[in-house]
Amino acid sequence: TPRARLLPLEVPTQVCRAVGARTSFTVVEEATPRLNRCELYVPGTQEKIIPKAAKSKADVVVMDLEDSVASTQKETARKNVIKALKEVDFGSKTVAVRINGLYSHHMYRDVVDIIEQGGERCDVFIIPMVGNAKDVYMADALTSQVESFVGRKKRLGFGLIIEATMGMMNVDEIAAASKRNESLHFGVADYAASTKSRTTNIGGPNPNYGVLTDKVGDEPRDFFWGDPWHYAMSRIVVAARANGLRPIDGPFGDIADPDGYRAQCQRGSVLGMDGKWAIHPSQVAIANEVFSPSEQEVDRARRILEAMAKAEREGLGAVSLDGKLIDIASIKQAEAIVKKNEAIEARK
């Protein structure tokens, strides 16, 4: 796979951590590191809103040319995005453009015009409706051709949206399909349509999806809601992490329900997601908060690293901290927390 390679038999632990997470004899190299707690989506037709998004606290600004743009407005949106790439100050943010899908004749023009006319500011193409590795190969080939033609210095990365049953079935090959790949995203709305789920909501739970406790005499029975998207999200997390990519949760449609959005962020964070989409500015602060390690988490992570460094000097593989066992696996978890906190502090 693009980011997998073998190590010599005798390799020090610190070397393994330096090149990537060693899960077997194969080492997975991480994609380009970026803060990705919140991705704020802005329709390409909303020219006046793009500068406001650039000043927001979102880690990533995504200018959209796909679903939020009517078919009659595709050319106008593309011109607006190109203008913004050349004129708007995005600071240190990651700047992405969601291009139209490979099923659309607008896609090739998006790729060509943005690379040829938009300068170097775009960091990532978000590619919707990815179904298999061949889709990624096609987008990679076209992007590479145009980059070569204009002599682009910065290689564009890919964020791939898994939002249909074919994409979910082929998520492993998709994740490994290109060295441009940086992230996998869960597109819940189209995924629900693809599976023919009985919902019209964009993300969130469903009151009919749950379990009823067993009947015990005449005692009242409890109904516990379940999460209909748990499998899909977990599947994306595994495929992404196994290939050194960032797993990102998609949209939550009820912008009037900040508590619901927070709950979805917390669920994704626990599962291993790096961040979540925001489709309204009010969601940005919530995503940033939930996907940032707390002061307590950072403090404990640093104490774990100190304790394990002491244990290594004493020839121990595992020790107790605050009455809980920690070992080499704890180092990886703690390092990830500290590293993310350092990235957040550097952004301030």
ROBA-864762 format. One line per 8 residues: number of its first residue (from 0); for each residue x, y, z of C-alpha. Coordinates in nm, 2 decimals. Layout:
% residues N
NUM> X:Y:Z ~ ...
//
This chain:
% residues 348
0> 0.00:0.00:0.00 ~ 0.12:0.36:-0.05 ~ 0.21:0.42:0.31 ~ 0.30:0.07:0.42 ~ 0.66:-0.06:0.43 ~ 0.86:-0.32:0.61 ~ 1.12:-0.25:0.87 ~ 1.44:-0.44:0.94
8> 1.40:-0.71:1.21 ~ 1.59:-0.52:1.48 ~ 1.45:-0.17:1.50 ~ 1.44:0.04:1.82 ~ 1.10:0.14:1.96 ~ 1.17:0.51:1.93 ~ 1.24:0.46:1.55 ~ 0.91:0.28:1.51
16> 0.73:0.57:1.67 ~ 0.92:0.82:1.45 ~ 0.81:0.67:1.12 ~ 0.46:0.57:1.21 ~ 0.24:0.35:1.42 ~ 0.38:-0.01:1.42 ~ 0.10:-0.25:1.44 ~ 0.28:-0.55:1.29
24> 0.59:-0.60:1.08 ~ 0.44:-0.34:0.85 ~ 0.48:0.03:0.94 ~ 0.20:0.27:0.85 ~ 0.32:0.61:0.75 ~ 0.10:0.90:0.86 ~ -0.05:1.14:0.60 ~ 0.04:1.51:0.60
32> -0.04:1.62:0.96 ~ -0.31:1.89:0.99 ~ -0.54:2.01:1.26 ~ -0.88:1.88:1.15 ~ -1.11:1.93:1.45 ~ -1.37:2.13:1.25 ~ -1.43:2.16:0.88 ~ -1.65:2.46:0.80
40> -1.84:2.42:0.47 ~ -1.92:2.73:0.26 ~ -2.12:2.72:-0.07 ~ -1.91:2.85:-0.35 ~ -2.20:3.07:-0.46 ~ -2.18:3.26:-0.13 ~ -1.89:3.49:-0.23 ~ -1.94:3.73:0.06
48> -1.94:3.45:0.32 ~ -1.61:3.30:0.22 ~ -1.40:3.58:0.39 ~ -1.60:3.54:0.70 ~ -1.53:3.17:0.71 ~ -1.16:3.25:0.66 ~ -1.17:3.45:0.99 ~ -1.35:3.18:1.18
56> -1.19:2.94:1.43 ~ -1.24:2.64:1.21 ~ -0.92:2.45:1.13 ~ -1.03:2.38:0.78 ~ -1.24:2.59:0.54 ~ -1.41:2.39:0.26 ~ -1.55:2.59:-0.03 ~ -1.81:2.37:-0.19
64> -1.88:2.32:-0.56 ~ -2.10:2.01:-0.52 ~ -2.43:1.96:-0.33 ~ -2.48:2.31:-0.21 ~ -2.45:2.45:-0.56 ~ -2.74:2.43:-0.81 ~ -2.65:2.29:-1.15 ~ -2.71:2.62:-1.31
72> -2.46:2.79:-1.07 ~ -2.16:2.56:-1.11 ~ -1.96:2.79:-1.32 ~ -2.03:3.10:-1.10 ~ -1.93:2.90:-0.79 ~ -1.61:2.79:-0.95 ~ -1.51:3.14:-1.04 ~ -1.59:3.26:-0.69
80> -1.37:2.99:-0.54 ~ -1.08:3.07:-0.77 ~ -1.11:3.44:-0.68 ~ -1.11:3.36:-0.31 ~ -0.81:3.14:-0.34 ~ -0.62:3.43:-0.49 ~ -0.75:3.71:-0.28 ~ -0.88:3.59:0.06
88> -0.64:3.57:0.35 ~ -0.70:3.23:0.51 ~ -0.41:3.26:0.75 ~ -0.27:2.93:0.87 ~ -0.59:2.74:0.80 ~ -0.61:2.43:0.57 ~ -0.81:2.54:0.26 ~ -1.00:2.27:0.07
96> -1.24:2.27:-0.22 ~ -1.51:2.00:-0.25 ~ -1.52:1.93:-0.62 ~ -1.80:1.77:-0.81 ~ -1.81:1.39:-0.82 ~ -1.66:1.17:-1.08 ~ -2.01:1.11:-1.21 ~ -2.04:1.47:-1.31
104> -1.90:1.65:-1.62 ~ -1.83:1.95:-1.39 ~ -1.56:1.75:-1.21 ~ -1.28:1.78:-1.47 ~ -1.34:2.15:-1.51 ~ -1.32:2.20:-1.13 ~ -0.98:2.02:-1.11 ~ -0.83:2.19:-1.42
112> -0.95:2.55:-1.35 ~ -0.87:2.55:-0.97 ~ -0.51:2.42:-1.03 ~ -0.45:2.64:-1.34 ~ -0.61:2.96:-1.21 ~ -0.62:2.93:-0.83 ~ -0.26:2.95:-0.75 ~ -0.10:2.75:-0.47
120> -0.34:2.82:-0.18 ~ -0.57:2.52:-0.21 ~ -0.44:2.24:0.01 ~ -0.69:1.96:-0.04 ~ -0.96:1.84:-0.28 ~ -1.26:1.69:-0.11 ~ -1.39:1.42:-0.34 ~ -1.75:1.31:-0.30
128> -1.91:0.98:-0.38 ~ -1.59:0.77:-0.40 ~ -1.69:0.42:-0.48 ~ -1.36:0.23:-0.54 ~ -0.99:0.27:-0.59 ~ -1.03:0.34:-0.96 ~ -1.22:0.66:-0.87 ~ -0.93:0.78:-0.67
136> -0.68:0.67:-0.94 ~ -0.87:0.88:-1.20 ~ -0.88:1.19:-0.98 ~ -0.51:1.14:-0.89 ~ -0.41:1.11:-1.26 ~ -0.60:1.42:-1.37 ~ -0.47:1.62:-1.07 ~ -0.12:1.51:-1.14
144> -0.14:1.60:-1.51 ~ -0.26:1.95:-1.44 ~ -0.01:2.01:-1.15 ~ 0.27:1.90:-1.38 ~ 0.15:2.13:-1.66 ~ 0.15:2.44:-1.44 ~ 0.45:2.34:-1.24 ~ 0.26:2.35:-0.91
152> 0.50:2.34:-0.62 ~ 0.26:2.21:-0.35 ~ 0.10:1.87:-0.40 ~ -0.27:1.87:-0.34 ~ -0.40:1.62:-0.09 ~ -0.73:1.42:-0.11 ~ -1.01:1.40:0.14 ~ -1.24:1.12:0.03
160> -1.61:1.10:0.12 ~ -1.76:0.76:0.19 ~ -2.13:0.81:0.13 ~ -2.27:0.51:-0.05 ~ -2.28:0.13:0.00 ~ -2.02:0.08:-0.28 ~ -1.78:0.31:-0.11 ~ -1.83:0.15:0.23
168> -1.78:-0.20:0.08 ~ -1.45:-0.09:-0.08 ~ -1.33:0.15:0.19 ~ -1.01:-0.04:0.25 ~ -0.89:-0.02:-0.11 ~ -1.01:0.34:-0.13 ~ -0.80:0.44:0.17 ~ -0.49:0.28:0.02
176> -0.54:0.40:-0.33 ~ -0.32:0.71:-0.35 ~ -0.03:0.88:-0.17 ~ -0.24:1.20:-0.19 ~ -0.50:1.05:0.05 ~ -0.52:1.24:0.38 ~ -0.86:1.18:0.52 ~ -1.18:0.97:0.50
184> -1.51:1.14:0.56 ~ -1.85:0.99:0.65 ~ -2.13:1.14:0.43 ~ -2.42:1.02:0.64 ~ -2.71:1.17:0.43 ~ -2.62:1.00:0.10 ~ -2.52:0.69:0.28 ~ -2.86:0.67:0.44
192> -3.02:0.71:0.10 ~ -2.79:0.44:-0.04 ~ -2.88:0.19:0.22 ~ -3.25:0.29:0.20 ~ -3.26:0.37:0.57 ~ -3.59:0.50:0.69 ~ -3.48:0.85:0.78 ~ -3.48:1.19:0.62
200> -3.25:1.35:0.88 ~ -2.89:1.44:0.82 ~ -2.71:1.25:1.09 ~ -2.82:1.19:1.45 ~ -3.02:0.91:1.61 ~ -3.35:0.76:1.51 ~ -3.62:0.70:1.78 ~ -3.72:0.37:1.62
208> -3.36:0.22:1.63 ~ -3.31:0.07:1.97 ~ -3.36:-0.23:2.19 ~ -3.64:-0.32:2.43 ~ -3.55:-0.49:2.76 ~ -3.69:-0.83:2.83 ~ -4.03:-0.87:2.97 ~ -4.03:-0.96:3.34
216> -4.38:-1.01:3.47 ~ -4.58:-0.69:3.47 ~ -4.27:-0.47:3.53 ~ -4.24:-0.17:3.29 ~ -3.99:-0.23:3.00 ~ -3.72:0.02:2.90 ~ -3.64:0.11:2.54 ~ -3.28:0.22:2.48
224> -3.20:0.42:2.17 ~ -2.91:0.28:1.95 ~ -2.68:0.45:1.70 ~ -2.77:0.35:1.35 ~ -2.44:0.49:1.22 ~ -2.20:0.32:1.46 ~ -2.09:0.05:1.22 ~ -2.03:0.29:0.93
232> -1.83:0.53:1.15 ~ -1.62:0.25:1.31 ~ -1.55:0.10:0.97 ~ -1.42:0.43:0.84 ~ -1.20:0.49:1.15 ~ -1.04:0.15:1.10 ~ -0.97:0.19:0.73 ~ -0.84:0.54:0.78
240> -0.61:0.46:1.07 ~ -0.48:0.15:0.91 ~ -0.36:0.37:0.62 ~ -0.24:0.66:0.81 ~ -0.53:0.89:0.73 ~ -0.76:1.11:0.94 ~ -1.12:0.99:0.99 ~ -1.36:1.28:0.99
248> -1.73:1.27:1.07 ~ -1.97:1.44:0.83 ~ -2.26:1.68:0.88 ~ -2.53:1.71:1.14 ~ -2.83:1.88:0.98 ~ -3.02:2.03:1.28 ~ -2.83:2.35:1.33 ~ -3.09:2.46:1.59
256> -2.98:2.17:1.82 ~ -2.64:2.25:1.95 ~ -2.67:1.98:2.22 ~ -2.74:1.72:1.95 ~ -2.44:1.84:1.75 ~ -2.22:1.82:2.06 ~ -2.34:1.46:2.13 ~ -2.25:1.36:1.78
264> -1.91:1.52:1.82 ~ -1.85:1.33:2.14 ~ -1.96:1.00:1.99 ~ -1.71:1.05:1.69 ~ -1.43:1.16:1.92 ~ -1.47:0.84:2.14 ~ -1.46:0.62:1.83 ~ -1.14:0.78:1.71
272> -1.25:1.05:1.47 ~ -1.02:1.35:1.43 ~ -1.30:1.60:1.37 ~ -1.64:1.68:1.23 ~ -1.80:1.90:0.96 ~ -1.97:2.22:1.05 ~ -2.25:2.34:0.81 ~ -2.31:2.65:1.02
280> -2.07:2.89:1.20 ~ -2.25:2.81:1.53 ~ -2.12:2.46:1.52 ~ -1.75:2.55:1.49 ~ -1.68:2.63:1.86 ~ -1.85:2.30:1.97 ~ -1.64:2.09:1.74 ~ -1.32:2.26:1.84
288> -1.39:2.21:2.20 ~ -1.49:1.84:2.18 ~ -1.21:1.74:1.95 ~ -0.94:1.92:2.16 ~ -0.79:1.74:2.46 ~ -0.88:1.89:2.79 ~ -0.62:2.03:3.03 ~ -0.67:1.72:3.25
296> -0.61:1.49:2.95 ~ -0.29:1.67:2.85 ~ -0.16:1.67:3.21 ~ -0.22:1.30:3.25 ~ -0.07:1.23:2.91 ~ 0.25:1.41:3.01 ~ 0.26:1.23:3.34 ~ 0.23:0.90:3.15
304> 0.52:0.98:2.93 ~ 0.73:1.08:3.23 ~ 0.63:0.76:3.42 ~ 0.71:0.54:3.12 ~ 1.05:0.71:3.06 ~ 1.14:0.64:3.42 ~ 1.02:0.28:3.38 ~ 1.23:0.23:3.07
312> 1.54:0.36:3.26 ~ 1.46:0.10:3.53 ~ 1.41:-0.18:3.28 ~ 1.03:-0.21:3.34 ~ 0.77:-0.25:3.06 ~ 0.47:-0.16:3.26 ~ 0.40:0.05:3.57 ~ 0.11:0.18:3.78
320> 0.00:0.55:3.76 ~ -0.28:0.67:3.98 ~ -0.37:0.30:4.05 ~ -0.40:0.22:3.68 ~ -0.18:0.01:3.46 ~ 0.01:0.18:3.19 ~ 0.25:0.02:2.93 ~ 0.40:0.09:2.59
328> 0.05:0.12:2.44 ~ -0.01:0.41:2.68 ~ 0.29:0.59:2.53 ~ 0.12:0.60:2.19 ~ -0.20:0.73:2.33 ~ -0.03:0.99:2.54 ~ 0.20:1.11:2.26 ~ -0.10:1.16:2.03
336> -0.27:1.38:2.29 ~ 0.04:1.59:2.36 ~ 0.11:1.63:1.99 ~ -0.24:1.74:1.91 ~ -0.23:1.99:2.20 ~ 0.09:2.13:2.07 ~ -0.06:2.18:1.73 ~ -0.36:2.36:1.88
344> -0.14:2.59:2.09 ~ 0.08:2.67:1.79 ~ -0.24:2.78:1.60 ~ -0.33:3.03:1.87
//
